[in-house]
Amino acid sequence: MTKRIFDIIFSLFVLLFLNWLIIFFWIIISIDTQSNGFFIQERIGQFSKIFKIYKLKTIHPKTGIISRIGAFFRKSKIDELPQLWNVLIGTMSFVGSRPDVVGYYDRLEGENRKILELKPGITSLASIKYANEEAVLAQQINPLDYNDSIIFPDKVKMNLDYYKNHSFIGDLKIIFKTFSHK
């Protein structure tokens, strides 16, 4: 089964069963943030094309503070459920490097740019390893420097390894690991 066929079938299947839940969470977060509960942001996609990623909003737009419900959504990854739509329409895949904001993946050079030949994903080995990235960065004196010198290069290395060695069975293992990760 090709990666794209799997993405279409699996995202359609999951959306059919979870669509009501996504709508329910959207209503809750819309009330909580007193705004449209969807967060839409431009990210770098396959071949450096910019696309819009869909998430549930976790930050109150007037205060700029993560709400209590938003913090729960982030920790449980509920805020990422709308990305199933990105997978269905083909801007993302289930497995692939996490799409980043402008200024990171689009600036890769040399062999590292090969990462951009694949669609970004909802999950990856790098996203599993750095599932608590926000907490790690919050403990740093200079979070941006730590991200740029330690975390981002490690993610690039892991994602380049995925590019070189990805397979359907490997993707299934990563999906399983994502759900079994503590």
VOKENU-925616 format. One record per residue (C-alpha): residue number from 1; x, y negated, z; residue in one letter. Coordinates in steps of 0.001 Angstrom, whole numbers. Layout:
N
<r NUM, <X, Y, Z>, 'A'>
...
END
This chain:
182
<r 1, <0, 0, 0>, 'M'>
<r 2, <1440, -3382, -906>, 'T'>
<r 3, <1910, -6049, 1734>, 'K'>
<r 4, <-685, -8351, 114>, 'R'>
<r 5, <-3365, -5648, -143>, 'I'>
<r 6, <-2776, -4736, 3511>, 'F'>
<r 7, <-3014, -8423, 4491>, 'D'>
<r 8, <-6319, -8877, 2647>, 'I'>
<r 9, <-7955, -5703, 3959>, 'I'>
<r 10, <-6724, -6063, 7545>, 'F'>
<r 11, <-7480, -9809, 7845>, 'S'>
<r 12, <-10933, -9341, 6311>, 'L'>
<r 13, <-11646, -6440, 8667>, 'F'>
<r 14, <-10465, -8348, 11749>, 'V'>
<r 15, <-12293, -11538, 10694>, 'L'>
<r 16, <-15544, -9600, 10239>, 'L'>
<r 17, <-15320, -8381, 13829>, 'F'>
<r 18, <-13780, -11453, 15465>, 'L'>
<r 19, <-15386, -14302, 13528>, 'N'>
<r 20, <-18039, -14778, 16226>, 'W'>
<r 21, <-15306, -14873, 18873>, 'L'>
<r 22, <-13286, -17475, 16967>, 'I'>
<r 23, <-16429, -19627, 16672>, 'I'>
<r 24, <-17118, -19175, 20399>, 'F'>
<r 25, <-13539, -20193, 21299>, 'F'>
<r 26, <-13750, -23124, 18864>, 'W'>
<r 27, <-16886, -24387, 20675>, 'I'>
<r 28, <-15209, -24026, 24078>, 'I'>
<r 29, <-12042, -25847, 23022>, 'I'>
<r 30, <-14049, -28530, 21171>, 'S'>
<r 31, <-15876, -29296, 24430>, 'I'>
<r 32, <-12646, -29086, 26430>, 'D'>
<r 33, <-10679, -31448, 24165>, 'T'>
<r 34, <-13705, -33581, 23248>, 'Q'>
<r 35, <-12737, -33253, 19593>, 'S'>
<r 36, <-12849, -30848, 16673>, 'N'>
<r 37, <-11408, -27664, 18166>, 'G'>
<r 38, <-9353, -26818, 15101>, 'F'>
<r 39, <-5731, -27894, 14880>, 'F'>
<r 40, <-4493, -28189, 11299>, 'I'>
<r 41, <-835, -28927, 10612>, 'Q'>
<r 42, <1486, -28839, 7624>, 'E'>
<r 43, <4127, -26124, 7748>, 'R'>
<r 44, <6821, -24814, 5427>, 'I'>
<r 45, <5655, -21733, 3541>, 'G'>
<r 46, <6891, -19338, 901>, 'Q'>
<r 47, <9357, -20929, -1545>, 'F'>
<r 48, <9386, -24081, 667>, 'S'>
<r 49, <5831, -24964, -334>, 'K'>
<r 50, <3971, -26932, 2287>, 'I'>
<r 51, <683, -25407, 3448>, 'F'>
<r 52, <-1863, -26093, 6156>, 'K'>
<r 53, <-1824, -23762, 9152>, 'I'>
<r 54, <-4998, -23302, 11196>, 'Y'>
<r 55, <-5006, -22913, 14960>, 'K'>
<r 56, <-7289, -23694, 17858>, 'L'>
<r 57, <-6454, -27037, 19435>, 'K'>
<r 58, <-4826, -26792, 22861>, 'T'>
<r 59, <-3856, -30410, 23492>, 'I'>
<r 60, <-6315, -33148, 24359>, 'H'>
<r 61, <-5878, -35736, 21556>, 'P'>
<r 62, <-6318, -38782, 23831>, 'K'>
<r 63, <-4049, -37699, 26698>, 'T'>
<r 64, <-1545, -35577, 24779>, 'G'>
<r 65, <-1686, -33059, 27627>, 'I'>
<r 66, <-2299, -29336, 27244>, 'I'>
<r 67, <-5664, -28547, 28795>, 'S'>
<r 68, <-6101, -25686, 31256>, 'R'>
<r 69, <-8122, -23752, 28690>, 'I'>
<r 70, <-5573, -24697, 26018>, 'G'>
<r 71, <-2759, -23317, 28193>, 'A'>
<r 72, <-4659, -20034, 28511>, 'F'>
<r 73, <-5278, -19948, 24752>, 'F'>
<r 74, <-1553, -20477, 24110>, 'R'>
<r 75, <-405, -17890, 26632>, 'K'>
<r 76, <-2840, -15277, 25303>, 'S'>
<r 77, <-2227, -16344, 21666>, 'K'>
<r 78, <-5975, -16918, 21189>, 'I'>
<r 79, <-5068, -20282, 19623>, 'D'>
<r 80, <-3538, -18368, 16690>, 'E'>
<r 81, <-6672, -16412, 15707>, 'L'>
<r 82, <-7636, -18882, 12918>, 'P'>
<r 83, <-4380, -17938, 11166>, 'Q'>
<r 84, <-6246, -14826, 10034>, 'L'>
<r 85, <-7795, -17210, 7499>, 'W'>
<r 86, <-4280, -18190, 6344>, 'N'>
<r 87, <-3518, -14496, 5825>, 'V'>
<r 88, <-6763, -13914, 3926>, 'L'>
<r 89, <-6186, -16829, 1525>, 'I'>
<r 90, <-2561, -15816, 995>, 'G'>
<r 91, <-566, -18657, 2563>, 'T'>
<r 92, <621, -16326, 5338>, 'M'>
<r 93, <1135, -12632, 5992>, 'S'>
<r 94, <692, -10634, 9176>, 'F'>
<r 95, <4444, -10096, 9454>, 'V'>
<r 96, <7096, -12607, 8443>, 'G'>
<r 97, <9065, -15456, 9939>, 'S'>
<r 98, <6860, -17894, 11823>, 'R'>
<r 99, <6143, -20977, 9703>, 'P'>
<r 100, <7985, -23993, 11004>, 'D'>
<r 101, <7390, -27712, 10750>, 'V'>
<r 102, <9268, -29794, 8199>, 'V'>
<r 103, <12893, -30239, 9195>, 'G'>
<r 104, <13923, -26659, 9929>, 'Y'>
<r 105, <13346, -23875, 7388>, 'Y'>
<r 106, <13215, -26356, 4521>, 'D'>
<r 107, <16782, -27400, 5394>, 'R'>
<r 108, <18265, -23906, 5348>, 'L'>
<r 109, <21232, -23409, 3044>, 'E'>
<r 110, <22920, -20535, 1244>, 'G'>
<r 111, <21823, -16992, 1990>, 'E'>
<r 112, <19595, -18199, 4840>, 'N'>
<r 113, <17202, -19704, 2248>, 'R'>
<r 114, <16237, -16157, 1267>, 'K'>
<r 115, <13901, -16239, 4281>, 'I'>
<r 116, <11729, -18642, 2275>, 'L'>
<r 117, <11161, -16032, -446>, 'E'>
<r 118, <8745, -14250, 1903>, 'L'>
<r 119, <5427, -15547, 3163>, 'K'>
<r 120, <5526, -16751, 6739>, 'P'>
<r 121, <3821, -14482, 9225>, 'G'>
<r 122, <1662, -14441, 12309>, 'I'>
<r 123, <4229, -12244, 14024>, 'T'>
<r 124, <7857, -11199, 13688>, 'S'>
<r 125, <10596, -9717, 15831>, 'L'>
<r 126, <11820, -13272, 16451>, 'A'>
<r 127, <8388, -14430, 17636>, 'S'>
<r 128, <8201, -11424, 19970>, 'I'>
<r 129, <11669, -12150, 21375>, 'K'>
<r 130, <10799, -15826, 21858>, 'Y'>
<r 131, <7197, -15366, 23008>, 'A'>
<r 132, <8005, -17585, 26022>, 'N'>
<r 133, <9970, -20150, 24037>, 'E'>
<r 134, <8131, -23137, 25541>, 'E'>
<r 135, <9010, -22010, 29075>, 'A'>
<r 136, <12655, -21407, 28105>, 'V'>
<r 137, <12913, -24844, 26501>, 'L'>
<r 138, <11222, -26507, 29505>, 'A'>
<r 139, <14096, -25256, 31699>, 'Q'>
<r 140, <16782, -26858, 29525>, 'Q'>
<r 141, <18397, -30237, 30149>, 'I'>
<r 142, <18236, -30973, 26406>, 'N'>
<r 143, <15498, -28739, 24937>, 'P'>
<r 144, <15913, -29981, 21360>, 'L'>
<r 145, <19660, -29337, 21392>, 'D'>
<r 146, <19137, -25879, 22927>, 'Y'>
<r 147, <16574, -25035, 20261>, 'N'>
<r 148, <18754, -26306, 17425>, 'D'>
<r 149, <21987, -24659, 18615>, 'S'>
<r 150, <20763, -21403, 20225>, 'I'>
<r 151, <17171, -20403, 19479>, 'I'>
<r 152, <16752, -21539, 15871>, 'F'>
<r 153, <20013, -19929, 14617>, 'P'>
<r 154, <19043, -16665, 16354>, 'D'>
<r 155, <15594, -16754, 14728>, 'K'>
<r 156, <17183, -17380, 11330>, 'V'>
<r 157, <19508, -14392, 11841>, 'K'>
<r 158, <16602, -12145, 12863>, 'M'>
<r 159, <14396, -13347, 9997>, 'N'>
<r 160, <17184, -12859, 7460>, 'L'>
<r 161, <17595, -9306, 8753>, 'D'>
<r 162, <13837, -8826, 8264>, 'Y'>
<r 163, <14139, -10157, 4695>, 'Y'>
<r 164, <16859, -7620, 3918>, 'K'>
<r 165, <15195, -4625, 5586>, 'N'>
<r 166, <11419, -5132, 5586>, 'H'>
<r 167, <9072, -2279, 4743>, 'S'>
<r 168, <5423, -1413, 5197>, 'F'>
<r 169, <6222, 1033, 8035>, 'I'>
<r 170, <8506, -1574, 9606>, 'G'>
<r 171, <5685, -4123, 9447>, 'D'>
<r 172, <3316, -1692, 11180>, 'L'>
<r 173, <5904, -1180, 13919>, 'K'>
<r 174, <6231, -4956, 14387>, 'I'>
<r 175, <2430, -5351, 14568>, 'I'>
<r 176, <2248, -2557, 17148>, 'F'>
<r 177, <5122, -4088, 19115>, 'K'>
<r 178, <3327, -7455, 19065>, 'T'>
<r 179, <228, -5979, 20703>, 'F'>
<r 180, <2168, -3841, 23185>, 'S'>
<r 181, <4613, -6643, 24132>, 'H'>
<r 182, <4295, -7805, 27709>, 'K'>
END
